[in-house]
Amino acid sequence: MVEHPSVGTPLFYGVFFAAILVMIAVDMLSLKKSGVHKVSIKEALAWSAVWVAVSCAFAGWLYFELAGNPLYGHAVAKQKTLEFFTGYILEKSLAVDNIFVFLMIFSYFKVQPQYQHRVLLYGVFGAIVLRMIMIFIGAALVSRFEWVLYVFGAFLLYTGVKMIRSGGEGEEEEDLSNNKLLNWVKGHIRVSENFHGEKFFTVENGKRIATPMLLVLMMIEMSDVIFAVDSIPAIFAVTTDPFIVLTSNIFAILGLRAMYFLLADIADRFVFLKFGLAFVLSFIGIKMLIMHWVHIPVGVSLSVVFGALGVSILISLMYNRRKENGA
């Protein structure tokens, strides 16, 4: 795999973390100001646009900073920016699976729409911390043992083929009543039988106990760890630069909550989308397995991701239209 030196200088990491902290603060203030309410499609669309705009602004800043630096120049700036966008789009695409799981979790626990906003906010925060840890561990392994990339590739190919053979169904179809972690927590932590609004803890009979909302948060965090096992290795197929892997992944995750509320009511209409995701995983896996002999440009990878998802969404819409027309 042809790689330019990492651009993860202290300045770049500082700007990245500053941007993330500012946006998280804005998000939390917005949540506090708006109070408990059901997120509308208009609000979700507005926030989705904000997160995409912030991501594009960061990519633009990254390009001009690198292009103006004699150590890198325009060629490296263009390559790194393209890698960022490819990783960002790839993570956004694979995050669609998270939405199906969030729907299942909220449905199982019967969480009212107006209480989903806050638990997803904290779920995203936890996901950011967990993914940072996983990315730095992955980057350390790749830098010392290049053969780890082949392991990642084989795993992604296996996951993609498995999804295709199972009709696009993934682990999200698991019955939560049989979930071992959930049952273990219920057996070791006292949990109230009733929700108390958005609260994770409450007081009953003078004792502080958990509410079902804490179980919801734990399941959301666990589901993200499971999906990160797919998405993080996939981005390493685009670039092994830890800075690009981290920034593209985290910026995509920050917009996950808005994307959930934007797609929650229509997610079941994309019946063939998981086949597109399975194809993307398989393609990325093959790319990693053959990288020593065949170099697939980042631009080609980005085109394949867009093409696979676009075709699967188009087929889904056509299928639903024919079904509604009784064809």
TIDRENBA-419538 format. One line per 10 residues: their letters; for each residue x, y, z of C-alpha. Coordinates in Angstrom, 1 decimal, decimal comma. Layout:
# TIDRENBA-419538
a) X Y Z | ... $
This chain:
# TIDRENBA-419538
mvehpsvgtp) 0,0 0,0 0,0 | 1,4 3,4 -1,0 | 1,3 5,8 1,9 | 2,5 9,3 2,5 | 3,9 10,2 6,0 | 1,3 10,8 8,7 | 0,1 14,3 8,9 | -0,9 13,9 12,6 | 1,2 16,8 14,0 | 0,3 18,3 17,5 $
lfygvffaai) -1,2 21,3 15,7 | -3,5 19,2 13,6 | -4,6 17,0 16,6 | -5,2 20,2 18,6 | -7,4 21,7 15,9 | -9,3 18,5 15,6 | -10,0 18,0 19,3 | -10,9 21,7 19,7 | -13,4 21,4 16,9 | -14,9 18,3 18,4 $
lvmiavdmls) -15,2 19,8 21,9 | -16,8 23,0 20,6 | -19,4 21,0 18,5 | -20,2 18,7 21,5 | -20,7 21,8 23,7 | -23,0 23,4 21,1 | -24,9 20,1 20,8 | -25,4 19,8 24,6 | -26,5 23,4 25,0 | -29,0 22,9 22,2 $
lkksgvhkvs) -30,3 19,8 23,9 | -30,7 21,6 27,2 | -32,4 24,6 25,6 | -34,8 22,5 23,6 | -35,7 20,2 26,5 | -37,5 16,9 26,3 | -39,2 16,6 22,9 | -39,5 14,3 19,9 | -36,9 15,3 17,2 | -38,6 16,3 14,0 $
ikealawsav) -37,4 15,5 10,5 | -36,8 19,2 9,9 | -34,6 19,4 13,1 | -32,7 16,2 12,2 | -32,1 17,4 8,6 | -30,8 20,7 9,9 | -28,4 19,0 12,4 | -27,3 16,5 9,7 | -26,5 19,5 7,4 | -24,5 21,1 10,3 $
wvavscafag) -22,4 18,0 10,9 | -21,7 17,5 7,2 | -20,7 21,2 6,9 | -18,4 21,0 9,8 | -16,7 17,9 8,4 | -16,3 19,6 5,0 | -14,9 22,7 6,7 | -12,3 20,6 8,6 | -11,4 18,8 5,3 | -11,0 22,2 3,6 $
wlyfelagnp) -8,8 23,5 6,4 | -6,7 20,3 6,3 | -6,1 20,7 2,6 | -5,0 24,3 2,7 | -2,8 23,7 5,7 | -1,0 20,8 4,0 | -0,9 22,5 0,6 | 0,8 25,5 2,1 | 3,4 23,4 4,0 | 6,6 22,8 2,0 $
lyghavakqk) 6,9 19,4 3,8 | 3,8 18,2 2,1 | 2,6 20,2 -0,9 | -0,5 20,0 -3,1 | -0,1 16,3 -4,0 | -0,1 15,1 -0,4 | -2,8 17,6 0,5 | -5,1 16,2 -2,3 | -4,3 12,6 -1,3 | -5,0 13,1 2,4 $
tlefftgyil) -8,2 15,1 1,8 | -9,5 12,4 -0,5 | -8,6 9,7 2,0 | -10,5 11,7 4,7 | -13,7 12,0 2,5 | -13,5 8,3 1,5 | -13,1 7,2 5,1 | -15,9 9,6 6,2 | -18,3 8,3 3,5 | -17,4 4,7 4,2 $
ekslavdnif) -18,1 5,1 8,0 | -21,3 7,0 7,3 | -22,4 4,2 5,0 | -21,6 1,4 7,5 | -23,2 3,4 10,3 | -26,6 2,8 8,6 | -26,5 -0,6 10,3 | -26,4 1,1 13,7 | -29,7 2,7 12,9 | -31,4 -0,6 12,5 $
vflmifsyfk) -30,0 -1,8 15,8 | -31,0 1,5 17,6 | -34,6 1,0 16,3 | -34,6 -2,6 17,6 | -33,2 -1,5 21,0 | -35,7 1,3 21,4 | -38,6 -1,0 20,3 | -37,6 -3,8 22,7 | -37,4 -1,4 25,7 | -40,4 0,6 24,5 $
vqpqyqhrvl) -38,5 3,9 24,8 | -40,7 6,9 23,8 | -39,5 9,0 20,9 | -39,1 12,1 23,1 | -36,7 10,3 25,4 | -34,4 8,9 22,7 | -32,5 12,1 22,1 | -30,5 12,2 25,3 | -29,6 8,5 25,5 | -28,3 8,7 21,9 $
lygvfgaivl) -26,2 11,8 22,8 | -24,5 10,0 25,6 | -24,2 6,9 23,4 | -22,3 8,9 20,8 | -20,0 10,3 23,5 | -19,2 6,8 24,7 | -18,7 5,6 21,1 | -16,2 8,4 20,5 | -14,0 7,4 23,5 | -14,2 3,7 22,6 $
rmimifigaa) -13,4 4,2 19,0 | -10,4 6,4 19,8 | -9,0 3,6 21,9 | -9,7 1,0 19,2 | -8,2 3,2 16,4 | -5,0 3,9 18,3 | -4,6 0,2 19,1 | -5,2 -0,7 15,5 | -2,8 1,9 14,2 | -0,1 0,7 16,6 $
lvsrfewvly) -0,6 -2,9 15,4 | -0,6 -2,0 11,7 | 2,6 0,1 12,1 | 4,4 -2,8 13,7 | 2,9 -5,8 11,9 | 1,8 -5,0 8,4 | 0,3 -8,5 8,1 | -2,5 -7,3 10,4 | -4,0 -5,6 7,4 | -4,5 -9,0 5,7 $
vfgafllytg) -6,3 -10,2 8,9 | -8,5 -7,2 8,6 | -9,2 -7,9 5,0 | -10,0 -11,6 5,5 | -12,4 -10,6 8,3 | -14,2 -8,0 6,2 | -14,5 -10,3 3,3 | -15,9 -13,0 5,6 | -18,4 -10,5 7,1 | -19,5 -9,3 3,7 $
vkmirsggeg) -20,0 -12,8 2,3 | -21,9 -13,9 5,5 | -24,3 -10,9 5,1 | -24,9 -11,7 1,5 | -25,5 -15,4 2,2 | -27,9 -14,6 5,0 | -30,0 -12,4 2,9 | -28,5 -9,1 4,1 | -29,4 -9,9 7,7 | -26,8 -9,1 10,4 $
eeeedlsnnk) -26,3 -9,6 14,1 | -29,0 -7,0 14,8 | -31,7 -9,6 14,4 | -30,6 -11,1 17,8 | -33,4 -11,5 20,3 | -32,5 -9,1 23,2 | -34,3 -11,3 25,7 | -31,6 -13,8 25,2 | -28,7 -11,3 25,2 | -26,1 -12,6 27,7 $
llnwvkghir) -24,7 -9,2 28,7 | -28,2 -7,8 29,3 | -29,2 -10,8 31,4 | -25,9 -10,6 33,4 | -26,5 -6,9 34,1 | -30,0 -7,5 35,2 | -28,7 -10,2 37,6 | -26,1 -8,0 39,2 | -27,6 -4,5 39,2 | -30,9 -3,6 40,7 $
vsenfhgekf) -33,1 -2,0 37,9 | -36,4 -0,2 38,3 | -39,3 -1,7 36,5 | -40,4 1,7 35,2 | -38,7 4,5 33,2 | -38,2 7,8 35,0 | -38,1 10,2 32,0 | -34,6 10,5 30,6 | -32,9 9,6 33,9 | -30,4 6,7 34,1 $
ftvengkria) -30,8 6,4 37,9 | -33,6 7,0 40,3 | -34,3 6,5 44,0 | -36,8 3,9 45,2 | -37,4 3,1 48,9 | -34,5 5,3 49,8 | -32,0 3,4 47,6 | -30,4 4,6 44,4 | -31,0 2,2 41,5 | -30,7 2,1 37,8 $
tpmllvlmmi) -33,6 2,7 35,4 | -34,2 0,8 32,2 | -32,7 3,7 30,3 | -29,3 2,7 31,7 | -29,7 -0,7 30,1 | -30,7 1,0 26,8 | -27,5 3,1 27,0 | -25,4 0,0 27,6 | -26,9 -1,9 24,7 | -26,3 1,1 22,4 $
emsdvifavd) -22,6 1,2 23,5 | -22,2 -2,5 23,0 | -23,8 -2,4 19,5 | -21,4 0,4 18,5 | -18,4 -1,6 19,6 | -19,6 -4,6 17,5 | -20,0 -2,4 14,4 | -16,7 -0,7 15,0 | -15,1 -4,1 14,5 | -16,2 -3,8 10,9 $
sipaifavtt) -15,9 -0,1 10,2 | -12,5 0,6 11,7 | -10,6 -2,1 9,8 | -12,4 -0,9 6,6 | -11,0 2,6 7,0 | -7,5 1,1 7,4 | -8,0 -0,2 3,8 | -8,3 3,5 2,7 | -5,3 4,8 4,7 | -3,0 3,7 7,6 $
dpfivltsni) -2,5 7,3 8,7 | -3,8 7,3 12,3 | -4,8 10,9 12,0 | -7,0 10,4 8,9 | -8,5 7,2 10,3 | -9,4 8,9 13,6 | -10,8 12,2 12,2 | -12,9 10,6 9,4 | -14,3 8,1 11,8 | -15,1 10,5 14,6 $
failglramy) -16,7 13,2 12,4 | -18,9 10,5 10,8 | -19,9 9,2 14,3 | -20,8 12,7 15,5 | -23,5 12,9 12,9 | -24,9 9,5 13,7 | -27,6 10,7 16,1 | -29,0 13,2 13,6 | -28,9 10,6 10,9 | -30,9 8,2 13,1 $
flladiadrf) -33,8 10,7 13,6 | -33,6 11,5 9,9 | -33,9 7,9 8,7 | -35,7 6,1 11,6 | -39,2 6,4 10,2 | -38,1 5,2 6,7 | -35,2 2,8 7,4 | -37,4 -0,2 6,8 | -38,0 1,0 3,2 | -34,3 0,4 2,3 $
vflkfglafv) -34,8 -3,3 2,0 | -31,8 -4,0 -0,2 | -29,4 -1,5 1,4 | -27,7 -4,2 3,5 | -26,8 -6,0 0,3 | -25,0 -2,8 -0,8 | -23,2 -2,6 2,6 | -22,3 -6,3 2,3 | -20,8 -5,7 -1,1 | -18,8 -2,7 0,2 $
lsfigikmli) -17,4 -4,8 3,0 | -16,5 -7,6 0,6 | -14,8 -5,1 -1,8 | -12,8 -3,5 1,0 | -11,8 -6,9 2,2 | -10,6 -8,0 -1,2 | -8,7 -4,7 -1,6 | -6,8 -5,3 1,6 | -6,0 -8,9 0,6 | -4,6 -8,0 -2,8 $
mhwvhipvgv) -2,9 -4,7 -1,9 | 0,6 -6,2 -2,1 | 0,0 -7,0 -5,8 | -2,7 -4,6 -7,0 | -3,1 -1,0 -5,8 | -6,6 0,2 -6,0 | -6,7 4,1 -5,9 | -8,7 5,8 -3,2 | -10,8 7,5 -5,8 | -11,9 4,1 -7,2 $
slsvvfgalg) -12,8 2,9 -3,6 | -14,9 6,0 -3,1 | -16,7 5,5 -6,4 | -17,4 1,8 -5,5 | -18,8 2,8 -2,2 | -21,1 5,5 -3,7 | -22,1 3,2 -6,6 | -23,0 0,2 -4,4 | -25,0 2,2 -2,0 | -26,7 4,2 -4,7 $
vsilislmyn) -27,7 1,1 -6,6 | -29,0 -0,6 -3,5 | -31,1 2,4 -2,5 | -32,5 2,8 -6,0 | -33,5 -0,8 -6,2 | -35,1 -0,5 -2,7 | -37,2 2,5 -3,8 | -38,2 0,7 -7,0 | -39,2 -2,4 -5,1 | -41,3 -0,4 -2,6 $
rrkenga) -43,0 1,5 -5,4 | -44,0 -1,7 -7,2 | -45,1 -3,2 -3,9 | -47,3 -0,2 -3,2 | -48,8 -0,4 -6,7 | -49,6 -4,0 -6,1 | -47,4 -5,2 -8,9 $
